[in-house]
């Protein structure tokens, strides 16, 4: 008489479904593993039934030809032991996991404010970091590792194994709102937008936003000055920044609306004092912390980017565009001295290991400035036989009135302007609905 379930389904306590006799069950068939329902091959009478460990080794069959299911090293190393190379084995290598965490903060701290490196490493040291977060974070950072991996895939696809493992863990609580699930969705969304899959990134970000609203983190203004409240504020700001950077290039509706009240993050010095228990928010306490918040300025610039994109996409009047340009010019001329692109500020951020965050803020600032000033140029039609550099003098006049770093960029690279104008005139022949 047939057993209730095959060995694999019974050990996993899952329902075993078989369509026809003497065939694999649906679960074993989908996983391409040996099913105990298959008839045994003829063998000598003395042979004993295969023990359970041997059967388990059958279930862990070789990876498919398209993508690996485990990590392997191309040479024997005494420092690293990945075992079978599964994500669980990678996580057991404490020093290697620690190095991947550091790589994450080194390469993604410019757009991710939701984790504080000092607090995160403390939680990891005492084993309080959820494995779902670790797998998601390692999927992002493993491509930057210098470990001697033996797979044939390029480094950009190296995180697929960890990504799929984190995704399976997230499926178990995909409909249960929690801070951990929100953070995991943001990490997986970043993985997709970084290594291909922008629409999936948008979907993951939508899941995180719905959970954020279900937990009412936007309704509560988080005015309490505690480390937990500040981390919640930074989580919300990270999601808003991701939404602005993902939604508009895809020409999809943003997850956050102008009616949402976005919190304000504390500056670096103020947050440091808050972590040390010396923060003072009364009697002019905020004035004690002079350094400007680079992350908050990045978020502010992303809001200006949204305004400029809306003007372009909606075809608003020149009056609306002039208002946006006026606000940007006022912002650019009234920035805190610690935010300017100077040698002293560069050295300061090098010492504090925040140079990437500082550079990204200026990159976004220059990008918004370019979009605004390019709107003042006359169109160059691609069908015309005239030179695409007909607006060169007009653009140089604009640059002469603007002494910012991005304007000086064209003086140092004379051919850059011609190349950009040529590309601009070339892409004008595409319809706006299909461009991008």
C-alpha positions as a Markdown table, in Angstrom:
| # | Residue | x | y | z |
|---|---|---|---|---|
| 1 | Unk | 0.0 | 0.0 | 0.0 |
| 2 | Unk | 1.3 | 3.5 | -0.9 |
| 3 | Unk | 2.6 | 5.6 | 1.9 |
| 4 | Unk | 0.7 | 8.8 | 2.8 |
| 5 | Unk | 3.6 | 10.9 | 1.6 |
| 6 | Unk | 7.1 | 10.5 | 0.1 |
| 7 | Unk | 10.1 | 10.7 | 2.3 |
| 8 | Unk | 10.9 | 14.3 | 1.4 |
| 9 | Unk | 7.4 | 15.7 | 1.8 |
| 10 | Unk | 7.0 | 13.7 | 5.0 |
| 11 | Unk | 10.2 | 15.0 | 6.5 |
| 12 | Unk | 9.1 | 18.6 | 5.6 |
| 13 | Unk | 5.6 | 18.0 | 6.9 |
| 14 | Unk | 4.0 | 19.0 | 3.6 |
| 15 | Unk | 1.1 | 17.5 | 1.6 |
| 16 | Unk | 2.3 | 15.1 | -1.0 |
| 17 | Unk | 0.4 | 15.1 | -4.3 |
| 18 | Unk | 0.9 | 12.4 | -7.0 |
| 19 | Unk | -1.0 | 12.6 | -10.3 |
| 20 | Unk | -0.4 | 9.0 | -11.5 |
| 21 | Unk | 1.0 | 5.8 | -9.9 |
| 22 | Unk | 4.8 | 5.2 | -10.2 |
| 23 | Unk | 5.5 | 8.9 | -10.8 |
| 24 | Unk | 7.3 | 11.5 | -8.8 |
| 25 | Unk | 5.1 | 13.7 | -6.6 |
| 26 | Unk | 4.6 | 17.3 | -7.7 |
| 27 | Unk | 7.0 | 18.8 | -5.2 |
| 28 | Unk | 9.9 | 16.4 | -6.1 |
| 29 | Unk | 9.2 | 16.9 | -9.8 |
| 30 | Unk | 9.3 | 20.7 | -9.5 |
| 31 | Unk | 12.6 | 20.5 | -7.5 |
| 32 | Unk | 14.1 | 17.9 | -9.9 |
| 33 | Unk | 15.1 | 15.6 | -7.0 |
| 34 | Unk | 14.7 | 11.9 | -6.5 |
| 35 | Unk | 11.2 | 10.9 | -5.1 |
| 36 | Unk | 10.8 | 7.8 | -3.0 |
| 37 | Unk | 7.6 | 6.9 | -4.9 |
| 38 | Unk | 9.6 | 6.0 | -8.0 |
| 39 | Unk | 10.1 | 2.2 | -8.4 |
| 40 | Unk | 13.4 | 1.0 | -7.1 |
| 41 | Unk | 15.9 | -0.3 | -9.6 |
| 42 | Unk | 16.7 | -4.1 | -9.5 |
| 43 | Unk | 19.7 | -4.8 | -7.2 |
| 44 | Unk | 21.3 | -7.8 | -5.4 |
| 45 | Unk | 19.2 | -9.4 | -2.7 |
| 46 | Unk | 21.8 | -8.8 | 0.0 |
| 47 | Unk | 21.8 | -5.0 | -0.5 |
| 48 | Unk | 20.3 | -3.1 | 2.3 |
| 49 | Unk | 17.9 | -0.1 | 1.9 |
| 50 | Unk | 19.7 | 3.2 | 1.5 |
| 51 | Unk | 20.1 | 5.0 | 4.8 |
| 52 | Unk | 18.5 | 8.4 | 5.3 |
| 53 | Unk | 21.8 | 10.5 | 5.0 |
| 54 | Unk | 22.4 | 9.0 | 1.6 |
| 55 | Unk | 18.9 | 9.8 | 0.5 |
| 56 | Unk | 19.3 | 13.4 | 1.7 |
| 57 | Unk | 22.4 | 13.8 | -0.4 |
| 58 | Unk | 20.3 | 12.8 | -3.4 |
| 59 | Unk | 17.9 | 15.6 | -2.6 |
| 60 | Unk | 20.7 | 18.2 | -2.6 |
| 61 | Unk | 21.4 | 17.5 | -6.2 |
| 62 | Unk | 23.8 | 19.5 | -8.4 |
| 63 | Unk | 22.9 | 23.1 | -9.4 |
| 64 | Unk | 21.2 | 23.8 | -12.7 |
| 65 | Unk | 23.2 | 24.9 | -15.8 |
| 66 | Unk | 21.7 | 28.4 | -15.9 |
| 67 | Unk | 22.5 | 29.7 | -12.4 |
| 68 | Unk | 24.4 | 28.2 | -9.4 |
| 69 | Unk | 22.6 | 27.2 | -6.3 |
| 70 | Unk | 25.7 | 27.4 | -4.1 |
| 71 | Unk | 29.1 | 29.2 | -3.9 |
| 72 | Unk | 32.4 | 27.6 | -4.6 |
| 73 | Unk | 36.0 | 28.8 | -4.3 |
| 74 | Unk | 38.4 | 28.2 | -7.2 |
| 75 | Unk | 41.2 | 27.2 | -4.8 |
| 76 | Unk | 41.6 | 25.8 | -1.4 |
| 77 | Unk | 41.9 | 28.5 | 1.3 |
| 78 | Unk | 42.6 | 28.0 | 4.9 |
| 79 | Unk | 40.8 | 31.2 | 5.9 |
| 80 | Unk | 37.4 | 30.5 | 4.2 |
| 81 | Unk | 35.4 | 27.3 | 4.4 |
| 82 | Unk | 32.0 | 27.6 | 2.6 |
| 83 | Unk | 31.1 | 23.9 | 3.1 |
| 84 | Unk | 28.5 | 23.1 | 0.5 |
| 85 | Unk | 28.4 | 26.8 | -0.4 |
| 86 | Unk | 24.8 | 27.3 | 0.6 |
| 87 | Unk | 23.7 | 30.7 | 2.0 |
| 88 | Unk | 23.5 | 29.1 | 5.5 |
| 89 | Unk | 27.1 | 28.0 | 5.2 |
| 90 | Unk | 28.2 | 31.5 | 4.1 |
| 91 | Unk | 26.5 | 33.0 | 7.1 |
| 92 | Unk | 28.5 | 30.7 | 9.4 |
| 93 | Unk | 31.7 | 32.3 | 8.2 |
| 94 | Unk | 31.6 | 35.1 | 10.7 |
| 95 | Unk | 34.6 | 37.1 | 9.5 |
| 96 | Unk | 33.4 | 36.8 | 5.8 |
| 97 | Unk | 29.9 | 37.9 | 6.8 |
| 98 | Unk | 31.4 | 40.8 | 8.7 |
| 99 | Unk | 33.4 | 41.9 | 5.7 |
| 100 | Unk | 30.2 | 41.8 | 3.5 |
| 101 | Unk | 28.4 | 44.0 | 6.0 |
| 102 | Unk | 31.2 | 46.6 | 5.8 |
| 103 | Unk | 31.1 | 46.4 | 2.0 |
| 104 | Unk | 27.4 | 47.2 | 2.1 |
| 105 | Unk | 27.9 | 50.3 | 4.2 |
| 106 | Unk | 30.8 | 51.4 | 2.0 |
| 107 | Unk | 28.8 | 51.1 | -1.2 |
| 108 | Unk | 25.2 | 51.9 | -0.3 |
| 109 | Unk | 25.3 | 54.4 | 2.5 |
| 110 | Unk | 24.7 | 57.2 | 0.0 |
| 111 | Unk | 21.1 | 56.1 | -0.6 |
| 112 | Unk | 20.3 | 54.0 | 2.4 |
| 113 | Unk | 19.8 | 55.9 | 5.7 |
| 114 | Unk | 17.8 | 53.2 | 7.4 |
| 115 | Unk | 20.8 | 51.5 | 9.1 |
| 116 | Unk | 23.4 | 53.0 | 11.3 |
| 117 | Unk | 26.7 | 51.2 | 10.9 |
| 118 | Unk | 27.7 | 51.4 | 14.5 |
| 119 | Unk | 24.4 | 50.2 | 15.9 |
| 120 | Unk | 24.1 | 47.5 | 13.2 |
| 121 | Unk | 27.5 | 46.1 | 14.0 |
| 122 | Unk | 26.7 | 46.0 | 17.7 |
| 123 | Unk | 23.5 | 44.0 | 17.1 |
| 124 | Unk | 25.4 | 41.7 | 14.7 |
| 125 | Unk | 28.1 | 41.0 | 17.3 |
| 126 | Unk | 25.5 | 39.8 | 19.9 |
| 127 | Unk | 23.4 | 37.9 | 17.3 |
| 128 | Unk | 20.4 | 40.2 | 17.3 |
| 129 | Unk | 20.3 | 40.9 | 13.6 |
| 130 | Unk | 17.6 | 39.1 | 11.7 |
| 131 | Unk | 19.0 | 36.6 | 9.2 |
| 132 | Unk | 16.6 | 37.9 | 6.6 |
| 133 | Unk | 18.3 | 41.3 | 6.7 |
| 134 | Unk | 21.8 | 39.7 | 6.6 |
| 135 | Unk | 21.0 | 37.6 | 3.5 |
| 136 | Unk | 19.5 | 40.6 | 1.8 |
| 137 | Unk | 22.4 | 42.8 | 2.7 |
| 138 | Unk | 25.0 | 40.2 | 1.6 |
| 139 | Unk | 23.2 | 39.8 | -1.7 |
| 140 | Unk | 24.0 | 43.4 | -2.4 |
| 141 | Unk | 27.6 | 43.5 | -1.2 |
| 142 | Unk | 29.0 | 40.1 | -2.3 |
| 143 | Unk | 29.7 | 41.4 | -5.8 |
| 144 | Unk | 32.3 | 43.7 | -4.3 |
| 145 | Unk | 34.1 | 40.9 | -2.4 |
| 146 | Unk | 37.6 | 39.9 | -3.4 |
| 147 | Unk | 37.2 | 36.3 | -2.3 |
| 148 | Unk | 38.3 | 33.7 | -4.9 |
| 149 | Unk | 34.9 | 32.6 | -6.1 |
| 150 | Unk | 34.9 | 29.8 | -8.7 |
| 151 | Unk | 31.6 | 30.4 | -10.5 |
| 152 | Unk | 31.6 | 31.4 | -14.1 |
| 153 | Unk | 29.0 | 34.1 | -13.7 |
| 154 | Unk | 30.2 | 37.8 | -13.7 |
| 155 | Unk | 30.4 | 39.5 | -10.3 |
| 156 | Unk | 27.2 | 41.5 | -11.0 |
| 157 | Unk | 25.2 | 38.2 | -10.8 |
| 158 | Unk | 27.1 | 36.8 | -7.8 |
| 159 | Unk | 24.3 | 37.8 | -5.3 |
| 160 | Unk | 21.6 | 35.8 | -7.0 |
| 161 | Unk | 22.0 | 32.8 | -4.6 |
| 162 | Unk | 21.7 | 35.0 | -1.5 |
| 163 | Unk | 18.9 | 37.1 | -3.1 |
| 164 | Unk | 16.8 | 34.0 | -3.9 |
| 165 | Unk | 17.3 | 32.7 | -0.4 |
| 166 | Unk | 16.3 | 36.0 | 1.2 |
| 167 | Unk | 13.3 | 36.1 | -1.1 |
| 168 | Unk | 12.1 | 32.7 | 0.1 |
| 169 | Unk | 12.5 | 33.7 | 3.7 |
| 170 | Unk | 10.5 | 36.9 | 3.0 |
| 171 | Unk | 7.7 | 34.9 | 1.4 |
| 172 | Unk | 6.9 | 33.3 | 4.8 |
| 173 | Unk | 5.9 | 36.8 | 6.2 |
| 174 | Unk | 5.2 | 38.7 | 3.0 |
| 175 | Unk | 1.8 | 39.8 | 4.3 |
| 176 | Unk | 2.8 | 40.4 | 7.9 |
| 177 | Unk | 3.8 | 44.1 | 8.4 |
| 178 | Unk | 7.0 | 44.6 | 10.4 |
| 179 | Unk | 10.0 | 46.8 | 10.4 |
| 180 | Unk | 12.2 | 43.9 | 9.4 |
| 181 | Unk | 10.0 | 43.0 | 6.4 |
| 182 | Unk | 10.1 | 46.7 | 5.3 |
| 183 | Unk | 13.9 | 46.8 | 5.5 |
| 184 | Unk | 14.1 | 43.5 | 3.6 |
| 185 | Unk | 11.8 | 44.8 | 0.8 |
| 186 | Unk | 14.0 | 47.9 | 0.4 |
| 187 | Unk | 17.2 | 45.9 | 0.2 |
| 188 | Unk | 15.7 | 43.5 | -2.4 |
| 189 | Unk | 14.3 | 46.5 | -4.3 |
| 190 | Unk | 17.8 | 48.0 | -4.3 |
| 191 | Unk | 19.2 | 44.8 | -5.6 |
| 192 | Unk | 16.8 | 44.7 | -8.5 |
| 193 | Unk | 17.3 | 48.3 | -9.5 |
| 194 | Unk | 21.1 | 47.9 | -9.2 |
| 195 | Unk | 21.5 | 44.6 | -11.1 |
| 196 | Unk | 18.5 | 44.6 | -13.5 |
| 197 | Unk | 14.8 | 44.5 | -12.9 |
| 198 | Unk | 13.5 | 48.0 | -12.4 |
| 199 | Unk | 9.8 | 47.1 | -12.5 |
| 200 | Unk | 10.4 | 44.4 | -9.8 |
| 201 | Unk | 12.1 | 47.0 | -7.8 |
| 202 | Unk | 9.1 | 49.2 | -8.0 |
| 203 | Unk | 6.8 | 46.3 | -6.9 |
| 204 | Unk | 9.0 | 45.5 | -3.9 |
| 205 | Unk | 9.0 | 49.2 | -2.9 |
| 206 | Unk | 5.2 | 49.2 | -3.1 |
| 207 | Unk | 5.0 | 46.3 | -0.7 |
| 208 | Unk | 7.3 | 48.2 | 1.7 |
| 209 | Unk | 5.2 | 51.4 | 1.4 |
| 210 | Unk | 2.0 | 49.5 | 2.1 |
| 211 | Unk | 3.5 | 48.0 | 5.2 |
| 212 | Unk | 4.7 | 51.4 | 6.3 |
| 213 | Unk | 1.2 | 52.8 | 6.1 |
| 214 | Unk | -0.2 | 49.7 | 7.8 |
| 215 | Unk | 2.1 | 50.4 | 10.8 |
| 216 | Unk | 1.0 | 54.1 | 10.7 |
| 217 | Unk | 4.6 | 55.3 | 10.8 |
| 218 | Unk | 3.6 | 58.2 | 8.6 |
| 219 | Unk | 0.7 | 59.1 | 10.8 |
| 220 | Unk | 2.9 | 59.3 | 13.9 |
| 221 | Unk | 5.2 | 62.2 | 13.4 |
| 222 | Unk | 7.9 | 60.5 | 15.5 |
| 223 | Unk | 8.6 | 63.7 | 17.4 |
| 224 | Unk | 10.2 | 61.8 | 20.3 |
| 225 | Unk | 14.0 | 62.2 | 20.3 |
| 226 | Unk | 15.1 | 58.6 | 20.9 |
| 227 | Unk | 17.3 | 56.3 | 18.8 |
| 228 | Unk | 14.4 | 54.1 | 17.8 |
| 229 | Unk | 12.3 | 57.1 | 16.6 |
| 230 | Unk | 15.3 | 58.5 | 14.7 |
| 231 | Unk | 15.8 | 55.1 | 13.0 |
| 232 | Unk | 12.2 | 55.1 | 12.0 |
| 233 | Unk | 12.5 | 58.6 | 10.6 |
| 234 | Unk | 15.5 | 57.5 | 8.6 |
| 235 | Unk | 13.7 | 54.4 | 7.3 |
| 236 | Unk | 10.8 | 56.6 | 6.0 |
| 237 | Unk | 13.3 | 59.0 | 4.4 |
| 238 | Unk | 15.2 | 56.1 | 2.7 |
| 239 | Unk | 11.9 | 54.9 | 1.2 |
| 240 | Unk | 11.0 | 58.3 | 0.0 |
| 241 | Unk | 14.4 | 58.8 | -1.7 |
| 242 | Unk | 14.1 | 55.3 | -3.3 |
| 243 | Unk | 10.6 | 56.1 | -4.5 |
| 244 | Unk | 11.7 | 59.3 | -6.2 |
| 245 | Unk | 14.7 | 57.7 | -7.9 |
| 246 | Unk | 12.7 | 54.7 | -9.1 |
| 247 | Unk | 9.2 | 55.9 | -10.0 |
| 248 | Unk | 9.9 | 58.8 | -12.4 |
| 249 | Unk | 12.5 | 57.0 | -14.7 |
| 250 | Unk | 9.8 | 54.3 | -15.1 |
| 251 | Unk | 7.1 | 56.9 | -15.6 |
| 252 | Unk | 5.0 | 55.1 | -13.0 |
| 253 | Unk | 3.0 | 56.9 | -10.2 |
| 254 | Unk | 5.1 | 57.5 | -7.1 |
| 255 | Unk | 4.3 | 55.6 | -3.9 |
| 256 | Unk | 4.3 | 58.7 | -1.8 |
| 257 | Unk | 2.1 | 61.7 | -2.4 |
| 258 | Unk | 2.7 | 65.4 | -1.7 |
| 259 | Unk | 0.2 | 65.1 | 1.1 |
| 260 | Unk | 2.4 | 62.7 | 3.0 |
| 261 | Unk | 4.3 | 64.4 | 5.9 |
| 262 | Unk | 7.9 | 63.3 | 5.5 |
| 263 | Unk | 9.9 | 63.5 | 8.7 |
| 264 | Unk | 13.2 | 65.4 | 9.1 |
| 265 | Unk | 16.3 | 63.5 | 10.1 |
| 266 | Unk | 18.8 | 64.7 | 12.7 |
| 267 | Unk | 22.2 | 65.8 | 11.6 |
| 268 | Unk | 25.3 | 63.6 | 12.1 |
| 269 | Unk | 26.5 | 65.4 | 15.2 |
| 270 | Unk | 23.0 | 65.5 | 16.7 |
| 271 | Unk | 22.5 | 61.8 | 16.1 |
| 272 | Unk | 25.9 | 61.0 | 17.5 |
| 273 | Unk | 24.9 | 62.8 | 20.7 |
| 274 | Unk | 21.6 | 61.1 | 20.8 |
| 275 | Unk | 23.3 | 57.7 | 20.6 |
| 276 | Unk | 25.7 | 58.7 | 23.4 |
| 277 | Unk | 22.8 | 60.1 | 25.6 |
| 278 | Unk | 24.1 | 63.7 | 25.6 |
| 279 | Unk | 21.5 | 65.1 | 23.1 |
| 280 | Unk | 19.7 | 68.2 | 24.2 |
| 281 | Unk | 16.6 | 69.4 | 22.2 |
| 282 | Unk | 15.6 | 72.3 | 24.4 |
| 283 | Unk | 17.0 | 75.7 | 25.2 |
| 284 | Unk | 18.6 | 76.0 | 21.8 |
| 285 | Unk | 20.0 | 72.5 | 21.9 |
| 286 | Unk | 19.7 | 72.1 | 18.2 |
| 287 | Unk | 22.1 | 75.0 | 17.6 |
| 288 | Unk | 24.8 | 73.1 | 19.4 |
| 289 | Unk | 25.2 | 70.8 | 16.5 |
| 290 | Unk | 26.6 | 72.8 | 13.6 |
| 291 | Unk | 27.3 | 70.2 | 10.9 |
| 292 | Unk | 24.6 | 70.1 | 8.2 |
| 293 | Unk | 22.8 | 66.8 | 7.4 |
| 294 | Unk | 24.1 | 65.5 | 4.1 |
| 295 | Unk | 21.4 | 62.9 | 3.9 |
| 296 | Unk | 18.6 | 65.4 | 4.5 |
| 297 | Unk | 20.0 | 67.6 | 1.8 |
| 298 | Unk | 20.1 | 64.6 | -0.6 |
| 299 | Unk | 16.4 | 64.0 | 0.2 |
| 300 | Unk | 15.6 | 67.7 | -0.4 |
| 301 | Unk | 17.4 | 67.6 | -3.8 |
| 302 | Unk | 15.4 | 64.5 | -4.8 |
| 303 | Unk | 12.2 | 66.5 | -4.1 |
| 304 | Unk | 13.5 | 69.2 | -6.5 |
| 305 | Unk | 14.3 | 66.5 | -9.0 |
| 306 | Unk | 10.6 | 65.4 | -8.8 |
| 307 | Unk | 9.4 | 68.9 | -9.4 |
| 308 | Unk | 11.6 | 69.3 | -12.5 |
| 309 | Unk | 10.5 | 65.9 | -13.9 |
| 310 | Unk | 6.9 | 66.8 | -13.4 |
| 311 | Unk | 7.4 | 70.0 | -15.4 |
| 312 | Unk | 8.9 | 68.1 | -18.3 |
| 313 | Unk | 6.4 | 65.2 | -18.2 |
| 314 | Unk | 3.3 | 67.3 | -17.8 |
| 315 | Unk | 4.3 | 70.0 | -20.1 |
| 316 | Unk | 3.6 | 72.8 | -17.6 |
| 317 | Unk | 3.9 | 76.4 | -18.5 |
| 318 | Unk | 7.1 | 78.4 | -18.5 |
| 319 | Unk | 5.8 | 80.2 | -15.4 |
| 320 | Unk | 5.7 | 77.0 | -13.4 |
| 321 | Unk | 9.3 | 76.2 | -14.6 |
| 322 | Unk | 10.5 | 79.6 | -13.6 |
| 323 | Unk | 9.2 | 79.0 | -10.1 |
| 324 | Unk | 11.1 | 75.8 | -9.9 |
| 325 | Unk | 14.3 | 77.4 | -11.2 |
| 326 | Unk | 13.9 | 80.3 | -8.7 |
| 327 | Unk | 13.5 | 77.9 | -5.8 |
| 328 | Unk | 16.6 | 76.0 | -6.9 |
| 329 | Unk | 18.7 | 79.1 | -7.3 |
| 330 | Unk | 17.7 | 80.3 | -3.8 |
| 331 | Unk | 18.6 | 76.9 | -2.4 |
| 332 | Unk | 22.0 | 76.8 | -4.2 |
| 333 | Unk | 22.9 | 80.3 | -3.0 |
| 334 | Unk | 21.9 | 79.8 | 0.6 |
| 335 | Unk | 23.5 | 76.4 | 1.4 |
| 336 | Unk | 25.4 | 75.8 | 4.6 |
| 337 | Unk | 29.2 | 76.2 | 4.1 |
| 338 | Unk | 29.7 | 72.7 | 5.2 |
| 339 | Unk | 27.8 | 71.5 | 2.2 |
| 340 | Unk | 29.9 | 73.2 | -0.4 |
| 341 | Unk | 32.3 | 71.4 | -2.6 |
| 342 | Unk | 35.5 | 72.6 | -1.0 |
| 343 | Unk | 38.9 | 71.0 | -0.2 |
| 344 | Unk | 38.2 | 71.4 | 3.5 |
| 345 | Unk | 34.9 | 69.6 | 3.3 |
| 346 | Unk | 36.3 | 66.9 | 1.2 |
| 347 | Unk | 39.0 | 66.2 | 3.7 |
| 348 | Unk | 36.5 | 66.3 | 6.5 |
| 349 | Unk | 34.3 | 63.6 | 4.8 |
| 350 | Unk | 37.4 | 61.5 | 4.0 |
| 351 | Unk | 38.3 | 61.4 | 7.7 |
| 352 | Unk | 34.7 | 60.5 | 8.7 |
| 353 | Unk | 34.3 | 57.9 | 5.9 |
| 354 | Unk | 31.3 | 59.8 | 4.5 |
| 355 | Unk | 32.8 | 60.9 | 1.2 |
| 356 | Unk | 30.5 | 58.7 | -0.9 |
| 357 | Unk | 27.4 | 60.3 | 0.6 |
| 358 | Unk | 28.8 | 63.8 | 0.2 |
| 359 | Unk | 29.7 | 63.1 | -3.5 |
| 360 | Unk | 26.3 | 61.7 | -4.2 |
| 361 | Unk | 24.6 | 64.8 | -2.8 |
| 362 | Unk | 26.7 | 67.0 | -5.2 |
| 363 | Unk | 26.0 | 64.6 | -8.1 |
| 364 | Unk | 22.3 | 65.0 | -7.5 |
| 365 | Unk | 22.6 | 68.8 | -7.1 |
| 366 | Unk | 24.5 | 69.1 | -10.4 |
| 367 | Unk | 22.0 | 66.8 | -12.2 |
| 368 | Unk | 19.0 | 68.9 | -11.1 |
| 369 | Unk | 20.9 | 72.1 | -12.2 |
| 370 | Unk | 21.6 | 70.6 | -15.6 |
| 371 | Unk | 17.9 | 69.7 | -16.1 |
| 372 | Unk | 16.9 | 73.2 | -15.2 |
| 373 | Unk | 19.4 | 75.1 | -17.3 |
| 374 | Unk | 19.0 | 72.8 | -20.4 |
| 375 | Unk | 15.3 | 73.9 | -20.5 |
| 376 | Unk | 16.5 | 77.4 | -21.4 |
| 377 | Unk | 18.2 | 76.2 | -24.6 |
| 378 | Unk | 16.5 | 76.3 | -27.9 |
| 379 | Unk | 15.5 | 73.0 | -29.6 |
| 380 | Unk | 17.8 | 71.5 | -32.2 |
| 381 | Unk | 15.8 | 69.5 | -34.7 |
| 382 | Unk | 17.4 | 66.2 | -35.9 |
| 383 | Unk | 16.1 | 66.7 | -39.5 |
| 384 | Unk | 18.0 | 70.0 | -39.9 |
| 385 | Unk | 21.3 | 70.0 | -41.7 |
| 386 | Unk | 22.7 | 72.7 | -39.5 |
| 387 | Unk | 25.3 | 71.9 | -36.9 |
| 388 | Unk | 24.1 | 70.6 | -33.5 |
| 389 | Unk | 26.4 | 73.1 | -31.8 |
| 390 | Unk | 24.2 | 76.1 | -32.8 |
| 391 | Unk | 23.4 | 76.7 | -29.1 |
| 392 | Unk | 27.0 | 76.6 | -28.0 |
| 393 | Unk | 27.3 | 80.3 | -27.5 |
| 394 | Unk | 24.0 | 80.6 | -25.7 |
| 395 | Unk | 24.9 | 77.8 | -23.4 |
| 396 | Unk | 28.3 | 79.3 | -22.6 |
| 397 | Unk | 26.6 | 82.6 | -21.6 |
| 398 | Unk | 24.5 | 80.6 | -19.1 |
| 399 | Unk | 27.7 | 78.9 | -17.8 |
| 400 | Unk | 29.4 | 82.3 | -17.5 |
| 401 | Unk | 26.7 | 83.4 | -15.2 |
| 402 | Unk | 26.9 | 80.3 | -13.1 |
| 403 | Unk | 30.2 | 79.6 | -11.3 |
| 404 | Unk | 29.2 | 76.2 | -9.8 |
| 405 | Unk | 31.4 | 73.1 | -10.2 |
| 406 | Unk | 29.2 | 71.6 | -13.0 |
| 407 | Unk | 29.6 | 74.7 | -15.2 |
| 408 | Unk | 33.4 | 74.5 | -14.8 |
| 409 | Unk | 33.2 | 70.9 | -16.0 |
| 410 | Unk | 32.6 | 72.0 | -19.6 |
| 411 | Unk | 35.5 | 74.4 | -19.5 |
| 412 | Unk | 37.8 | 71.5 | -18.6 |
| 413 | Unk | 36.2 | 69.2 | -21.2 |
| 414 | Unk | 35.5 | 71.2 | -24.4 |
| 415 | Unk | 34.2 | 68.2 | -26.4 |
| 416 | Unk | 31.7 | 67.2 | -23.7 |
| 417 | Unk | 29.2 | 69.9 | -24.5 |
| 418 | Unk | 29.2 | 69.0 | -28.2 |
| 419 | Unk | 28.6 | 65.3 | -27.4 |
| 420 | Unk | 25.8 | 66.1 | -25.1 |
| 421 | Unk | 24.1 | 68.4 | -27.5 |
| 422 | Unk | 24.4 | 65.8 | -30.3 |
| 423 | Unk | 22.8 | 63.1 | -28.2 |
| 424 | Unk | 20.0 | 65.5 | -27.2 |
| 425 | Unk | 19.2 | 66.4 | -30.8 |
| 426 | Unk | 19.3 | 62.7 | -31.7 |
| 427 | Unk | 16.9 | 61.6 | -29.1 |
| 428 | Unk | 14.4 | 64.3 | -30.0 |
| 429 | Unk | 13.1 | 62.0 | -32.8 |
| 430 | Unk | 11.7 | 59.5 | -30.4 |
| 431 | Unk | 8.2 | 59.7 | -29.1 |
| 432 | Unk | 7.9 | 60.7 | -25.4 |
| 433 | Unk | 5.7 | 57.7 | -24.7 |
| 434 | Unk | 8.4 | 55.2 | -25.8 |
| 435 | Unk | 11.6 | 57.1 | -24.9 |
| 436 | Unk | 13.5 | 55.6 | -22.0 |
